[in-house]
Amino acid sequence: MKRVWIIGFFCAITVSLIYTGAYGITAQEIMDKVSETLNAPKDVKYDAEMILIEKDGTEKVRKISYYQKGEDKRLMRFLSPAEVKGVAFLALSDDQMYLYMPAFKKIRRIASHINNESFMGTDFSYEDMGASDYEEKYSAKILEELEKQYLLEAIPKEGEDVGYSKIKLWVDKERWLIDKIEFYDKNGKLLKILTSSEAAQIQGYWTDKRMEMHNVVDQHKTVFKLIDVKFDNGLKDDFFSQRYLKRAR
Protein backbone atom coordinates (compact mmCIF):
# COMPACT_ATOMS: atom_id res chain seq x y z
CA MET A 1 0.00 0.00 0.00
CA LYS A 2 1.14 3.54 -0.71
CA ARG A 3 0.68 6.75 1.19
CA VAL A 4 0.27 10.02 -0.65
CA TRP A 5 1.19 13.30 0.98
CA ILE A 6 -1.89 14.98 -0.39
CA ILE A 7 -0.94 18.63 0.03
CA GLY A 8 1.34 18.09 -2.89
CA PHE A 9 0.56 21.87 -3.93
CA PHE A 10 2.05 22.83 -0.44
CA CYS A 11 5.81 21.46 -0.96
CA ALA A 12 5.74 18.15 -2.83
CA ILE A 13 9.37 17.33 -2.16
CA THR A 14 11.27 15.33 -4.78
CA VAL A 15 14.75 16.65 -4.12
CA SER A 16 17.92 15.99 -6.12
CA LEU A 17 20.30 14.65 -3.52
CA ILE A 18 23.96 13.93 -2.92
CA TYR A 19 25.39 10.57 -1.88
CA THR A 20 25.75 9.59 1.78
CA GLY A 21 27.10 6.13 2.40
CA ALA A 22 27.02 5.70 6.18
CA TYR A 23 23.37 4.68 6.45
CA GLY A 24 23.08 1.81 3.98
CA ILE A 25 20.89 4.01 1.77
CA THR A 26 21.45 7.30 -0.01
CA ALA A 27 19.38 10.44 0.34
CA GLN A 28 18.55 10.08 -3.36
CA GLU A 29 17.15 6.60 -2.80
CA ILE A 30 15.07 7.82 0.14
CA MET A 31 13.49 10.59 -1.89
CA ASP A 32 12.95 8.31 -4.88
CA LYS A 33 10.79 6.18 -2.59
CA VAL A 34 8.92 9.27 -1.38
CA SER A 35 8.41 10.35 -4.98
CA GLU A 36 7.00 6.94 -5.86
CA THR A 37 4.27 7.19 -3.23
CA LEU A 38 3.62 10.85 -4.00
CA ASN A 39 3.07 10.19 -7.70
CA ALA A 40 1.17 6.93 -7.34
CA PRO A 41 -2.31 8.32 -8.20
CA LYS A 42 -2.99 9.79 -11.63
CA ASP A 43 -4.89 12.69 -10.10
CA VAL A 44 -6.70 13.77 -6.94
CA LYS A 45 -9.59 16.01 -5.97
CA TYR A 46 -10.92 16.89 -2.55
CA ASP A 47 -12.84 19.42 -0.52
CA ALA A 48 -11.18 20.88 2.54
CA GLU A 49 -11.51 23.27 5.42
CA MET A 50 -8.75 25.84 5.59
CA ILE A 51 -8.47 27.19 9.14
CA LEU A 52 -6.44 30.32 9.82
CA ILE A 53 -5.47 30.50 13.50
CA GLU A 54 -4.27 33.80 14.97
CA LYS A 55 -1.77 34.14 17.80
CA ASP A 56 -4.63 34.70 20.27
CA GLY A 57 -6.42 31.53 19.10
CA THR A 58 -9.02 33.29 16.95
CA GLU A 59 -10.00 31.15 13.97
CA LYS A 60 -11.25 31.90 10.46
CA VAL A 61 -12.63 28.97 8.49
CA ARG A 62 -12.61 28.83 4.71
CA LYS A 63 -13.86 26.04 2.48
CA ILE A 64 -12.07 25.12 -0.71
CA SER A 65 -12.05 22.58 -3.52
CA TYR A 66 -8.71 21.33 -4.82
CA TYR A 67 -7.62 19.42 -7.92
CA GLN A 68 -4.23 18.08 -8.94
CA LYS A 69 -2.87 16.04 -11.84
CA GLY A 70 0.70 14.86 -11.82
CA GLU A 71 3.35 16.91 -10.06
CA ASP A 72 2.67 20.23 -11.75
CA LYS A 73 -0.99 20.87 -12.51
CA ARG A 74 -2.97 22.25 -9.53
CA LEU A 75 -6.16 24.23 -9.19
CA MET A 76 -7.75 25.54 -6.00
CA ARG A 77 -11.11 27.29 -5.71
CA PHE A 78 -12.49 29.05 -2.61
CA LEU A 79 -16.11 28.16 -1.83
CA SER A 80 -16.74 30.22 1.32
CA PRO A 81 -17.01 32.57 3.18
CA ALA A 82 -18.42 35.33 0.97
CA GLU A 83 -15.29 37.49 1.18
CA VAL A 84 -13.22 34.88 -0.70
CA LYS A 85 -15.89 32.92 -2.58
CA GLY A 86 -14.98 32.46 -6.21
CA VAL A 87 -11.29 33.25 -5.81
CA ALA A 88 -9.31 30.63 -7.73
CA PHE A 89 -5.65 29.73 -8.04
CA LEU A 90 -3.91 27.83 -10.83
CA ALA A 91 -0.33 26.53 -10.77
CA LEU A 92 1.26 24.94 -13.83
CA SER A 93 4.88 25.37 -12.71
CA ASP A 94 6.79 27.35 -10.12
CA ASP A 95 6.94 30.33 -12.49
CA GLN A 96 3.53 29.94 -14.10
CA MET A 97 0.83 30.71 -11.53
CA TYR A 98 -2.43 32.62 -11.86
CA LEU A 99 -4.99 34.11 -9.47
CA TYR A 100 -8.59 34.94 -10.35
CA MET A 101 -10.32 37.60 -8.24
CA PRO A 102 -14.07 37.64 -9.00
CA ALA A 103 -14.51 41.19 -7.66
CA PHE A 104 -12.37 42.46 -10.55
CA LYS A 105 -13.31 39.68 -12.99
CA LYS A 106 -9.69 39.44 -14.02
CA ILE A 107 -6.98 36.81 -14.01
CA ARG A 108 -3.54 38.02 -13.03
CA ARG A 109 -0.30 36.18 -13.38
CA ILE A 110 1.74 35.93 -10.18
CA ALA A 111 5.01 37.77 -10.67
CA SER A 112 8.14 35.96 -9.58
CA HIS A 113 9.17 38.77 -7.23
CA ILE A 114 6.17 38.09 -4.95
CA ASN A 115 6.68 34.33 -4.74
CA ASN A 116 7.75 34.64 -1.11
CA GLU A 117 4.66 36.61 -0.08
CA SER A 118 1.71 35.10 1.79
CA PHE A 119 -0.90 33.31 -0.29
CA MET A 120 -4.36 34.70 0.59
CA GLY A 121 -3.38 35.51 4.17
CA THR A 122 -2.22 31.96 4.93
CA ASP A 123 1.13 30.72 6.21
CA PHE A 124 1.93 29.32 2.77
CA SER A 125 3.79 31.46 0.25
CA TYR A 126 3.11 31.48 -3.48
CA GLU A 127 6.33 29.51 -3.82
CA ASP A 128 4.88 26.85 -1.50
CA MET A 129 1.70 26.75 -3.57
CA GLY A 130 3.41 26.43 -6.92
CA ALA A 131 4.59 23.24 -8.57
CA SER A 132 7.71 22.19 -6.71
CA ASP A 133 10.77 21.48 -8.86
CA TYR A 134 13.01 20.86 -5.87
CA GLU A 135 14.94 18.23 -7.79
CA GLU A 136 16.39 21.05 -9.90
CA LYS A 137 16.93 23.63 -7.16
CA TYR A 138 18.12 21.71 -4.07
CA SER A 139 20.83 19.28 -3.04
CA ALA A 140 20.52 17.32 0.19
CA LYS A 141 22.09 14.83 2.54
CA ILE A 142 21.12 12.55 5.40
CA LEU A 143 21.72 14.25 8.71
CA GLU A 144 20.64 11.44 11.02
CA GLU A 145 18.98 8.06 11.13
CA LEU A 146 16.31 7.97 13.85
CA GLU A 147 14.38 4.97 15.10
CA LYS A 148 11.51 5.39 12.64
CA GLN A 149 12.67 8.20 10.36
CA TYR A 150 15.50 9.59 8.29
CA LEU A 151 16.29 13.26 8.82
CA LEU A 152 17.42 15.03 5.64
CA GLU A 153 18.71 18.53 5.01
CA ALA A 154 18.28 20.19 1.59
CA ILE A 155 20.17 23.31 0.55
CA PRO A 156 19.57 25.37 -2.61
CA LYS A 157 22.03 24.86 -5.42
CA GLU A 158 24.28 27.77 -6.29
CA GLY A 159 22.46 30.42 -8.32
CA GLU A 160 18.95 29.16 -7.58
CA ASP A 161 16.43 31.82 -6.52
CA VAL A 162 14.35 30.21 -3.76
CA GLY A 163 12.75 31.58 -0.62
CA TYR A 164 14.55 29.37 1.90
CA SER A 165 18.17 28.99 2.90
CA LYS A 166 17.51 25.32 3.68
CA ILE A 167 14.78 22.83 4.53
CA LYS A 168 14.82 19.79 6.81
CA LEU A 169 12.65 16.75 6.16
CA TRP A 170 11.64 13.86 8.42
CA VAL A 171 10.92 10.79 6.25
CA ASP A 172 9.18 7.71 7.63
CA LYS A 173 11.29 4.57 7.09
CA GLU A 174 8.44 2.10 6.76
CA ARG A 175 6.01 3.85 4.42
CA TRP A 176 8.34 6.43 2.86
CA LEU A 177 6.25 9.47 3.66
CA ILE A 178 7.24 12.93 4.85
CA ASP A 179 6.07 13.55 8.40
CA LYS A 180 7.48 17.04 8.86
CA ILE A 181 9.34 19.80 7.05
CA GLU A 182 11.16 22.74 8.62
CA PHE A 183 11.72 25.84 6.47
CA TYR A 184 14.56 28.24 7.25
CA ASP A 185 14.69 31.88 6.13
CA LYS A 186 17.51 33.58 4.25
CA ASN A 187 19.31 34.26 7.54
CA GLY A 188 19.23 30.59 8.51
CA LYS A 189 16.55 31.01 11.18
CA LEU A 190 13.61 28.65 11.51
CA LEU A 191 10.61 30.25 9.82
CA LYS A 192 7.88 27.63 9.38
CA ILE A 193 7.07 24.02 10.24
CA LEU A 194 4.76 21.84 8.15
CA THR A 195 3.41 18.68 9.80
CA SER A 196 1.04 16.02 8.46
CA SER A 197 -1.18 13.65 10.44
CA GLU A 198 -4.45 11.68 10.55
CA ALA A 199 -3.40 9.20 7.90
CA ALA A 200 -6.17 7.22 6.24
CA GLN A 201 -6.23 4.66 3.45
CA ILE A 202 -8.41 5.72 0.53
CA GLN A 203 -8.66 3.74 -2.70
CA GLY A 204 -5.48 1.92 -1.72
CA TYR A 205 -3.47 5.12 -1.14
CA TRP A 206 -2.33 6.32 2.25
CA THR A 207 -3.40 9.92 2.69
CA ASP A 208 -2.69 12.56 5.31
CA LYS A 209 -6.03 14.17 6.09
CA ARG A 210 -4.66 16.98 8.24
CA MET A 211 -1.79 19.36 7.48
CA GLU A 212 -0.62 22.26 9.59
CA MET A 213 1.76 25.04 8.61
CA HIS A 214 3.04 26.92 11.67
CA ASN A 215 4.82 30.24 11.26
CA VAL A 216 7.04 30.24 14.34
CA VAL A 217 7.91 33.92 13.90
CA ASP A 218 4.36 35.29 13.75
CA GLN A 219 2.89 32.47 15.86
CA HIS A 220 0.22 32.03 13.20
CA LYS A 221 -1.06 28.71 11.83
CA THR A 222 -2.88 27.45 8.78
CA VAL A 223 -4.57 24.07 9.06
CA PHE A 224 -6.01 21.99 6.22
CA LYS A 225 -8.61 19.32 7.01
CA LEU A 226 -9.38 17.22 3.97
CA ILE A 227 -12.91 16.03 3.19
CA ASP A 228 -14.22 13.70 0.50
CA VAL A 229 -10.89 12.74 -1.05
CA LYS A 230 -11.01 10.94 -4.40
CA PHE A 231 -8.17 9.63 -6.56
CA ASP A 232 -7.87 8.66 -10.23
CA ASN A 233 -10.79 10.75 -11.42
CA GLY A 234 -9.72 11.04 -15.03
CA LEU A 235 -9.11 14.79 -14.89
CA LYS A 236 -8.22 16.22 -18.30
CA ASP A 237 -5.22 18.45 -18.94
CA ASP A 238 -7.41 21.28 -20.25
CA PHE A 239 -9.20 21.43 -16.89
CA PHE A 240 -6.05 23.08 -15.58
CA SER A 241 -6.36 26.22 -17.68
CA GLN A 242 -7.17 29.88 -17.20
CA ARG A 243 -10.68 29.52 -18.60
CA TYR A 244 -11.58 27.15 -15.77
CA LEU A 245 -10.56 29.69 -13.14
CA LYS A 246 -13.68 31.79 -13.75
CA ARG A 247 -16.08 28.88 -13.60
CA ALA A 248 -18.25 28.14 -10.60
CA ARG A 249 -17.71 24.79 -8.94
C-alpha positions in Angstrom: 0.0 0.0 0.0 1.1 3.5 -0.7 0.7 6.7 1.2 0.3 10.0 -0.7 1.2 13.3 1.0 -1.9 15.0 -0.4 -0.9 18.6 0.0 1.3 18.1 -2.9 0.6 21.9 -3.9 2.1 22.8 -0.4 5.8 21.5 -1.0 5.7 18.2 -2.8 9.4 17.3 -2.2 11.3 15.3 -4.8 14.8 16.7 -4.1 17.9 16.0 -6.1 20.3 14.6 -3.5 24.0 13.9 -2.9 25.4 10.6 -1.9 25.8 9.6 1.8 27.1 6.1 2.4 27.0 5.7 6.2 23.4 4.7 6.4 23.1 1.8 4.0 20.9 4.0 1.8 21.5 7.3 0.0 19.4 10.4 0.3 18.6 10.1 -3.4 17.2 6.6 -2.8 15.1 7.8 0.1 13.5 10.6 -1.9 13.0 8.3 -4.9 10.8 6.2 -2.6 8.9 9.3 -1.4 8.4 10.4 -5.0 7.0 6.9 -5.9 4.3 7.2 -3.2 3.6 10.9 -4.0 3.1 10.2 -7.7 1.2 6.9 -7.3 -2.3 8.3 -8.2 -3.0 9.8 -11.6 -4.9 12.7 -10.1 -6.7 13.8 -6.9 -9.6 16.0 -6.0 -10.9 16.9 -2.6 -12.8 19.4 -0.5 -11.2 20.9 2.5 -11.5 23.3 5.4 -8.7 25.8 5.6 -8.5 27.2 9.1 -6.4 30.3 9.8 -5.5 30.5 13.5 -4.3 33.8 15.0 -1.8 34.1 17.8 -4.6 34.7 20.3 -6.4 31.5 19.1 -9.0 33.3 17.0 -10.0 31.2 14.0 -11.3 31.9 10.5 -12.6 29.0 8.5 -12.6 28.8 4.7 -13.9 26.0 2.5 -12.1 25.1 -0.7 -12.1 22.6 -3.5 -8.7 21.3 -4.8 -7.6 19.4 -7.9 -4.2 18.1 -8.9 -2.9 16.0 -11.8 0.7 14.9 -11.8 3.4 16.9 -10.1 2.7 20.2 -11.8 -1.0 20.9 -12.5 -3.0 22.2 -9.5 -6.2 24.2 -9.2 -7.8 25.5 -6.0 -11.1 27.3 -5.7 -12.5 29.1 -2.6 -16.1 28.2 -1.8 -16.7 30.2 1.3 -17.0 32.6 3.2 -18.4 35.3 1.0 -15.3 37.5 1.2 -13.2 34.9 -0.7 -15.9 32.9 -2.6 -15.0 32.5 -6.2 -11.3 33.2 -5.8 -9.3 30.6 -7.7 -5.6 29.7 -8.0 -3.9 27.8 -10.8 -0.3 26.5 -10.8 1.3 24.9 -13.8 4.9 25.4 -12.7 6.8 27.4 -10.1 6.9 30.3 -12.5 3.5 29.9 -14.1 0.8 30.7 -11.5 -2.4 32.6 -11.9 -5.0 34.1 -9.5 -8.6 34.9 -10.3 -10.3 37.6 -8.2 -14.1 37.6 -9.0 -14.5 41.2 -7.7 -12.4 42.5 -10.6 -13.3 39.7 -13.0 -9.7 39.4 -14.0 -7.0 36.8 -14.0 -3.5 38.0 -13.0 -0.3 36.2 -13.4 1.7 35.9 -10.2 5.0 37.8 -10.7 8.1 36.0 -9.6 9.2 38.8 -7.2 6.2 38.1 -5.0 6.7 34.3 -4.7 7.7 34.6 -1.1 4.7 36.6 -0.1 1.7 35.1 1.8 -0.9 33.3 -0.3 -4.4 34.7 0.6 -3.4 35.5 4.2 -2.2 32.0 4.9 1.1 30.7 6.2 1.9 29.3 2.8 3.8 31.5 0.2 3.1 31.5 -3.5 6.3 29.5 -3.8 4.9 26.9 -1.5 1.7 26.8 -3.6 3.4 26.4 -6.9 4.6 23.2 -8.6 7.7 22.2 -6.7 10.8 21.5 -8.9 13.0 20.9 -5.9 14.9 18.2 -7.8 16.4 21.1 -9.9 16.9 23.6 -7.2 18.1 21.7 -4.1 20.8 19.3 -3.0 20.5 17.3 0.2 22.1 14.8 2.5 21.1 12.5 5.4 21.7 14.2 8.7 20.6 11.4 11.0 19.0 8.1 11.1 16.3 8.0 13.8 14.4 5.0 15.1 11.5 5.4 12.6 12.7 8.2 10.4 15.5 9.6 8.3 16.3 13.3 8.8 17.4 15.0 5.6 18.7 18.5 5.0 18.3 20.2 1.6 20.2 23.3 0.5 19.6 25.4 -2.6 22.0 24.9 -5.4 24.3 27.8 -6.3 22.5 30.4 -8.3 18.9 29.2 -7.6 16.4 31.8 -6.5 14.3 30.2 -3.8 12.7 31.6 -0.6 14.5 29.4 1.9 18.2 29.0 2.9 17.5 25.3 3.7 14.8 22.8 4.5 14.8 19.8 6.8 12.7 16.7 6.2 11.6 13.9 8.4 10.9 10.8 6.3 9.2 7.7 7.6 11.3 4.6 7.1 8.4 2.1 6.8 6.0 3.8 4.4 8.3 6.4 2.9 6.2 9.5 3.7 7.2 12.9 4.8 6.1 13.5 8.4 7.5 17.0 8.9 9.3 19.8 7.1 11.2 22.7 8.6 11.7 25.8 6.5 14.6 28.2 7.2 14.7 31.9 6.1 17.5 33.6 4.2 19.3 34.3 7.5 19.2 30.6 8.5 16.5 31.0 11.2 13.6 28.6 11.5 10.6 30.2 9.8 7.9 27.6 9.4 7.1 24.0 10.2 4.8 21.8 8.2 3.4 18.7 9.8 1.0 16.0 8.5 -1.2 13.7 10.4 -4.4 11.7 10.6 -3.4 9.2 7.9 -6.2 7.2 6.2 -6.2 4.7 3.5 -8.4 5.7 0.5 -8.7 3.7 -2.7 -5.5 1.9 -1.7 -3.5 5.1 -1.1 -2.3 6.3 2.3 -3.4 9.9 2.7 -2.7 12.6 5.3 -6.0 14.2 6.1 -4.7 17.0 8.2 -1.8 19.4 7.5 -0.6 22.3 9.6 1.8 25.0 8.6 3.0 26.9 11.7 4.8 30.2 11.3 7.0 30.2 14.3 7.9 33.9 13.9 4.4 35.3 13.7 2.9 32.5 15.9 0.2 32.0 13.2 -1.1 28.7 11.8 -2.9 27.5 8.8 -4.6 24.1 9.1 -6.0 22.0 6.2 -8.6 19.3 7.0 -9.4 17.2 4.0 -12.9 16.0 3.2 -14.2 13.7 0.5 -10.9 12.7 -1.0 -11.0 10.9 -4.4 -8.2 9.6 -6.6 -7.9 8.7 -10.2 -10.8 10.8 -11.4 -9.7 11.0 -15.0 -9.1 14.8 -14.9 -8.2 16.2 -18.3 -5.2 18.5 -18.9 -7.4 21.3 -20.2 -9.2 21.4 -16.9 -6.0 23.1 -15.6 -6.4 26.2 -17.7 -7.2 29.9 -17.2 -10.7 29.5 -18.6 -11.6 27.1 -15.8 -10.6 29.7 -13.1 -13.7 31.8 -13.7 -16.1 28.9 -13.6 -18.2 28.1 -10.6 -17.7 24.8 -8.9 
